[in-house]
Amino acid sequence: MRGHPAMWDSLRMRDEALVGSDEASRILGIHRATFLRWVADGLIAPVHETPGIRGAKVFRRADVEQLAREKAEASA
């Protein structure tokens, strides 16, 4: 995972499976830009975001997988 190592270490201490936007977009099978648009539209929310205009966003893997299931069901 990319991002500041200390950020990832502190988030891992919560004992949650976390993913960055690159991995989340791979799980969903969509382009990263599409995923970030979904984030901006409120379809999924990061659990942490580093400061700055281009701050890294971190998501719960379970939330990403749930969104993938919902999108699959909607297209079925």
LOKOL-228311 format. One record per residue (C-alpha): residue number from 0; residue in one letter; z, x, y. Coordinates in steps of 0.001 Angstrom, whole numbers. Layout:
<zalum num="NUM" residu="A" pz="Z" px="X" py="Y"/>
...
# end
This chain:
<zalum num="0" residu="M" pz="0" px="0" py="0"/>
<zalum num="1" residu="R" pz="-721" px="1145" py="3485"/>
<zalum num="2" residu="G" pz="1670" px="1038" py="6396"/>
<zalum num="3" residu="H" pz="4773" px="2863" py="7386"/>
<zalum num="4" residu="P" pz="6702" px="3988" py="4250"/>
<zalum num="5" residu="A" pz="10106" px="3112" py="5714"/>
<zalum num="6" residu="M" pz="8910" px="-449" py="6396"/>
<zalum num="7" residu="W" pz="7819" px="-898" py="2780"/>
<zalum num="8" residu="D" pz="11066" px="600" py="1448"/>
<zalum num="9" residu="S" pz="13237" px="-1704" py="3535"/>
<zalum num="10" residu="L" pz="11207" px="-4746" py="2490"/>
<zalum num="11" residu="R" pz="11288" px="-3798" py="-1195"/>
<zalum num="12" residu="M" pz="15084" px="-3867" py="-1073"/>
<zalum num="13" residu="R" pz="14876" px="-7648" py="-908"/>
<zalum num="14" residu="D" pz="13599" px="-7504" py="-4509"/>
<zalum num="15" residu="E" pz="10495" px="-9516" py="-3698"/>
<zalum num="16" residu="A" pz="6927" px="-8725" py="-4681"/>
<zalum num="17" residu="L" pz="5185" px="-8033" py="-1393"/>
<zalum num="18" residu="V" pz="1555" px="-7331" py="-583"/>
<zalum num="19" residu="G" pz="-384" px="-6272" py="2481"/>
<zalum num="20" residu="S" pz="-3380" px="-8137" py="3853"/>
<zalum num="21" residu="D" pz="-5858" px="-5967" py="1926"/>
<zalum num="22" residu="E" pz="-4262" px="-6783" py="-1420"/>
<zalum num="23" residu="A" pz="-3748" px="-10433" py="-461"/>
<zalum num="24" residu="S" pz="-7445" px="-10820" py="327"/>
<zalum num="25" residu="R" pz="-8332" px="-9245" py="-3045"/>
<zalum num="26" residu="I" pz="-6004" px="-11665" py="-4853"/>
<zalum num="27" residu="L" pz="-7699" px="-14568" py="-3068"/>
<zalum num="28" residu="G" pz="-11189" px="-13163" py="-3644"/>
<zalum num="29" residu="I" pz="-12102" px="-13328" py="44"/>
<zalum num="30" residu="H" pz="-13007" px="-10867" py="2765"/>
<zalum num="31" residu="R" pz="-10055" px="-9426" py="4686"/>
<zalum num="32" residu="A" pz="-11381" px="-10926" py="7939"/>
<zalum num="33" residu="T" pz="-11361" px="-14383" py="6335"/>
<zalum num="34" residu="F" pz="-7791" px="-13857" py="5164"/>
<zalum num="35" residu="L" pz="-6669" px="-12801" py="8641"/>
<zalum num="36" residu="R" pz="-8360" px="-15894" py="10077"/>
<zalum num="37" residu="W" pz="-6368" px="-18002" py="7585"/>
<zalum num="38" residu="V" pz="-3207" px="-16256" py="8814"/>
<zalum num="39" residu="A" pz="-4152" px="-17012" py="12435"/>
<zalum num="40" residu="D" pz="-4825" px="-20649" py="11426"/>
<zalum num="41" residu="G" pz="-1371" px="-20912" py="9838"/>
<zalum num="42" residu="L" pz="-2450" px="-21294" py="6192"/>
<zalum num="43" residu="I" pz="-89" px="-18479" py="5217"/>
<zalum num="44" residu="A" pz="2599" px="-16641" py="7158"/>
<zalum num="45" residu="P" pz="3629" px="-13004" py="6898"/>
<zalum num="46" residu="V" pz="7243" px="-12236" py="6037"/>
<zalum num="47" residu="H" pz="7092" px="-9167" py="8271"/>
<zalum num="48" residu="E" pz="4798" px="-7769" py="10922"/>
<zalum num="49" residu="T" pz="5040" px="-4407" py="12604"/>
<zalum num="50" residu="P" pz="4865" px="-4399" py="16407"/>
<zalum num="51" residu="G" pz="1636" px="-3908" py="18274"/>
<zalum num="52" residu="I" pz="-1731" px="-5539" py="18622"/>
<zalum num="53" residu="R" pz="-2838" px="-4286" py="15205"/>
<zalum num="54" residu="G" pz="549" px="-4594" py="13503"/>
<zalum num="55" residu="A" pz="569" px="-4508" py="9717"/>
<zalum num="56" residu="K" pz="1377" px="-7823" py="8068"/>
<zalum num="57" residu="V" pz="3250" px="-8171" py="4787"/>
<zalum num="58" residu="F" pz="3192" px="-11287" py="2579"/>
<zalum num="59" residu="R" pz="5078" px="-12562" py="-458"/>
<zalum num="60" residu="R" pz="2838" px="-12225" py="-3491"/>
<zalum num="61" residu="A" pz="4076" px="-15634" py="-4673"/>
<zalum num="62" residu="D" pz="2865" px="-17234" py="-1404"/>
<zalum num="63" residu="V" pz="-554" px="-15604" py="-1765"/>
<zalum num="64" residu="E" pz="-841" px="-16715" py="-5402"/>
<zalum num="65" residu="Q" pz="202" px="-20257" py="-4442"/>
<zalum num="66" residu="L" pz="-2498" px="-20350" py="-1755"/>
<zalum num="67" residu="A" pz="-5032" px="-19124" py="-4335"/>
<zalum num="68" residu="R" pz="-4038" px="-21981" py="-6677"/>
<zalum num="69" residu="E" pz="-4310" px="-24542" py="-3862"/>
<zalum num="70" residu="K" pz="-7745" px="-23284" py="-2846"/>
<zalum num="71" residu="A" pz="-8921" px="-23313" py="-6488"/>
<zalum num="72" residu="E" pz="-7682" px="-26886" py="-6964"/>
<zalum num="73" residu="A" pz="-9349" px="-28021" py="-3729"/>
<zalum num="74" residu="S" pz="-12703" px="-26600" py="-4821"/>
<zalum num="75" residu="A" pz="-12493" px="-28075" py="-8339"/>
# end
